[in-house]
Amino acid sequence: MDYYSNEFADGGNVNWLPYMMYFHPFNFRSEVVNTDGSGFRYSTKGDQRYSATDMHGLGSCHLIAGSSTVFGIGASADSHTLASRLSEHDPRGVPWVNFGGRSFNSTQEMILFSLYRHRLPEVESVTILSGFNDLGLARLPKRVRLDNGAFFMCNEFYEAMAAKKQSRFSKWFGEGKLAEPSENLPSLDEQIDYAVALTLRNLSNWKAMCTQMDAMLTFVLQPLSSWVRPIGCDEEEALFEERERHGGFAEQYGDILSHQTYETYRDRLREGAQAIGVPFTDLTEHLQGKVASDFWLFVDRIHFTNQGHDLVSRILLESVAKVGEPS
């Protein structure tokens, strides 16, 4: 976890990039995580490894997109990410490519694919595992969200633009945009409304691109630990308690952790996805039926352990990848 927090978090070596705001370090090498020349994490299949811009002449691929859960926070090596476990377990033999971007919202996830899909071979299917970041960022004031959603580290961006003051552009972005913790915060219902609308808007763009590519598209709502089970295993509870002592997840997103919020958000997203013809799968429902009380699934409230990544990859193959139908 030190590699993720020291090198891939907002205080690490992330790159500020046009269009996407930020992305992972380029050509990063370690025993835990490795990236290509554009910052995409490698996935493995046997003794081969693949990334979005380093495909080694591969003729086709499957793709899993999303934010940090897809990127693989919590995996002790590239071989333990969802993309790698999907590659190993998929009987069709076609590798999966990791299109996860740490701390991305659904707009950034969609933009990332639009900018790099020309580097890919034939894409047989796209699975989007997402949903939480849009809901969490919807808590910020409207003036920070603007038209296309707030993004993580937005205060750093606005502060940098305010410091420049070299043009009308930098002045406009820098003035009056910093988010205050308690200023004009939307209600929980307003947060859900905004997150659902933004997610579905971007999902429609995904569908247009996948239709043009003749690739099967599926949306999977990612789980939170409290959505899967009210009390985690002993290891999880110890980690959650430690995290809360340092200004934790529950303190920041308390009402989002409730089962009522999960059910409302899930039902709204499912209805919207079905309305635009995109198969929808709720990963939480599948995990609830498969996770024993002593199974160590989460390394924090949203990211998986190695065995968690492996279990989720098997569930994804059972519920979406093989049949191409909503669960």
Buried (B, 14 or more C-beta within 10 A) or exposed (E): EEBBEEBBBEEBEBEEEEEBBBBBBEEBEEEBBBBBEBBBBBBBBEEEBBBBBBBEEBEBBBBBBBBBBBBBBBBBBBBBBBBBBBBBBBEEEBBBBBBBBBBBBBBBBBBBBEBBBEEBBEBBBBBBBBBBBBBBBBBBBEEBBEEBBBBBBBBEBBEEBBEEEEEEEBEEBBEEBBBEEEEEBBEBEEBBBBBBBBBBBBBBBBBEBBEEBEBBBBBBBBBBBBBBBEEBBEBBEEBBEEBEEEEBBBEEBEEBBBEEBBEBBBEBBBEBBEEEEBBBBBBBBBBEEBBEEEBBBBBBBBBBBBEBBBBBBBBBBBBBBEEEEBB
